[in-house]
Amino acid sequence: MLDVAPPELRRRGAGARRAAELAGLDGVPSAAGELTRRGVAQAKDLVAMGVPAAQLAGLPAAGGWLVDPGRARTLAAAIAAAVAAHADPLAPGLPVEAARRAADLPDARLVETVLRHAPSGLVLRDGRVTRAAGPALPAPVRTAMAALRTELARDPFAAPDAARLGTLGLGRRELAALVRAGELMRVADGVVLLPGADRRAVAVLAGVAAPFTVSAAREALRTSRRVAVPLLELLARTGAQHAPRTAATAS
């Protein structure tokens, strides 16, 4: 068997260990044996060594790379440690490239493969690795959200302005964390409402004679133009099942 991708012999004694490893081979290549020794390998290299292609089916893979199922647990643990070290309740998780480096993987696409095939409690979302349940929000953010929820329950389309958000201590990072947690719905930059406000707006606007103006929509929703315009645009983007039948953009 020809090893088309021999391992680098970097540490003291690596040559002797490699010699002993080769002496124990029977000359019949197998996917299980090669992946156990290497941890991660390219499928084309294993086939070039004589591994039957049929043995590669069903193995953890991404981007032409294969991962030993047993090694996936070790790699997932390394990623989990990096995520824990990076912990920030307002951050969306560890960037996938940082996770790749933490596990010493040759391709970032393998990060999701490793997480799927090993118990880690982690998921890859939007290019970042985070805990499946999501981080707990800091107490000040939860307190601010409780106040905001009370206000929006009373007046559901009165999105707080920058001054009110500043008083509550909710900046961009805090708002982004609340949106990720499902506590708020982002209508536009700096415009947030409670989840489900879009469906509620459709119900309200269904009682307005069409076609209607932005001013008519604003009055029906009891809100400002700052909120009404992006909200109508959001309804239009979400499709016919949510959008009003017609809506003029003129005030």
C-alpha positions, 0 to 999 in steps of 0.5 A: 500500500502506498501512503499518498499523504504520509504524516509529518514527523515533527516530535522526538520519537515520531519516526520510531512510532511511525515505523512500529505502526507500519510494521503492524500493517497487513498491507490491506487498506481499510477506511476504518484503519486509516481514519483511526490512525489519521483522524481526518483524511481526504476521501480521494487520498484514501481511494488512492491508497486502495481503500474501497470507495464503498467503505467511505459511504456513511462516514462523517464527511464535508468538502471531500474530507472524512472524519473518524467517528471516534475522533469526532468526540475529541474534536467536538470537546476541543470546540466546546472548550473554545466556545466556553472560553469565548463565552459572552452572553451577548455574543452570538457564539464562536466564529466557525474559523476560530472553532476550526483552529481550536480543533485543528481541522483542515477545513471549516466545513468539517466543524458542523460535521464534527458537531453533528456526529459527537455529543457536544450540545453545540450547533452551528448557526449563521457562521458561529458555534453556539450552545443549542439552548443559547446563552442566558441573558444577563439580568439587566437585559432581562429586566429591561426586556420585562419593562419593554414587554409591558409597554409594548403589550399596552401599545403593540406598535409603539416601538421605543425610540433611541432615547427610550432604548438608551434609558433601558440600557439596550444598545445594539448588542443587547437588542441583537441578543434579544432578537436571537433569543426570540424576545423581540422582532426586528422590523428595521434598524433601531425598530423592534416590536414583540414577536407576532407584531407582524401578524397582529398588524395584518389583522388590524390593517384588514379593517382598513379600506384598501387601497390605503396610504401610509398615514391611514395605516399609521393611524390604524396601528396607532404608531409613527411613520418611523415604525409604519413604513418599515413595518409595511415593507416587512409585511410586503417582503414576507409574502401574500399570507402576511401582507395587506392586499394593497398598500400605497406608499404615499403619505 
